[in-house]
Amino acid sequence: MGKGRFRVRTGVSNWAIAVGVAATLLLTGLSGQHSATGLDLLGYVLLTAGGLALAAGRRAPVLVLAVTGLCAVGYQAAGFDVPAVAYLFAVYAAMRAGHRAITVAASVTVLAALPLAALVSGLRDTGEAFAQARSALEIAWLIAAGAAGEALRQAERRADEAERTREETARRRADEERLHIARELHDSLTHQISVIKVQSEAAVHVARKRGEQVPEALLAILEAGREAARELRATLEALRDDDTTPPNGLDHILELVERVGKSGLAATLTIEGQRHDVPAAVGRTAYRIVQESLTNIARHAAATTASVRIDYRPDALALRVDDDGRARPDTAPEPGIGLLGMRERVTALGGHLRAAPRSEGGFTVQAELPVERAPAS
């Protein structure tokens, strides 16, 4: 968003400079004694075109350099003794863009062509001394414009290097913080999850050994413990390896729905649209939204059914999780930690989240995550 506003401001600034230079050149040309002949009209056109060409100075500096140089030579040959102001701006832009050799070669050509154009039009018949002084002044202005462009290019290059250095420092500190978080998570959570997993496995083993039926709730606890251990391990690896081994994503949602179904909640998964690859961050966020939604349904909704719908759109991934629980349209949802976490994840990706009771009863969670797809080759 910020880059878009910057491009707009830069475009407006370029056009303002171009219009201002074109107006200055045209007014200077009109101040001379000229008739409405075809040659004079051509001179006015070249004066205007040379100034307006500066609007494309950032996008095509070499082309603008050529156009403004030709226009300057052209209106000199047409009898307009107007300084090549637009060409000076073009030299500055081309040097700033790093086209030093082309700028020097073009400037030498233009400096050689301007006196010839002036002689053709009869502008320089006032003496050799005047011609030499004017040529020296033109060379000085060209050197000044080129030096200014080169100086700004060097300053921008040093600023970019300083920015890269800051980014590398910040990235290194982030890596160190990830390792610290990984160690803290390992120390604080691994033991507790392992205890839950071991105790549930022992309880299932004892029940089966006695020939008793294992309660579905106990099996769900056992599976949840195993899944929590897998996710914790994946999260720790992601923190250590900077997302080289990302956690669960879209491909794991079916397993999530099936696992929830074993706990007694009739859950279904529907996939619509033409499936395509999505960024890892979008896949992880989609999984977390579905996971948190189904967890809330199982814990708080008193629902019997839940449906998960994934819609692959050309520029977005849409999710919807519905249940038939006790939520009603006249009851506002409580902003719990899970809901706030989902909203933060979606907002971070530039998407939208809606979580509210349904008109027919139950609750719905809808999310739309933008997806930038590579153009087809």
C-alpha angles and dihedrals in degrees: 000000000000092000090052092054090047092053091050092050091047091050092050091047092051092051092047090054092045094050092045093051092044091051092048093050093046094049090048090051093047091052090067127080105269134149128217094261124140092254092052092048088053089052092053090050092051092048091053095042093050091056098043091049088071089075088078094046095113096045100041110013096164093050091047089049090056095044096048091046092052091046091051092051090043098054091043089055089048090059101261111136094202124141116250093247095151090053090054090055089048091051089052092050094046093049090047089054090053100252095133101148094046091047093051092047093047092047093051089051093048092047089053093045099047097066091046091051090049091050091050091053093042095242095127106052095110097094144296095263092058091048092051092048092049093048090051090051092050091050091049092052091048092050090049093050092047093046091050092051093047092047092052091047091054091047091051091048091052090047090052091050090050090049091050090050091052091048092050091050091049091047092051091050090048090052090051090049091050091054090049092050090047091054092047092049091047093051097044105037111025095069095049094047091047090053092051091047095048094046094048091048090049092049092050091047093050092047093051092045089055091048092244124143111258110234115243089231091058091049089049090052090050093050092044090052092051091047092048090052091050093048093046090051092049091048092050091049091049091051091049097043100037095245096315087129104034122199126246119322142168094313090062098052093089090056089049093053092046092050092051089050090060090062092064101268113120100228127177133189124211123185120196134182132029108314115233138163117281130191115277091243091056092049093050092048092050091051092049092050092051092043094050092044094051091045091053091047092051094046106036114008101071086217129157099199136034131181129202119199124188117190118192106208126180094254104016146034113230123200131189129180118184132179137182095228131135098280114121132195092249093057118082116219117247111243098237128177093264094053092046090049092052091049092050092050093049094045091050089060093047094253137127131247130196121186117173144125116280122242091237092048133274129062135287133201116194126181134176117197118190116233124200108207125197113249115257113258 
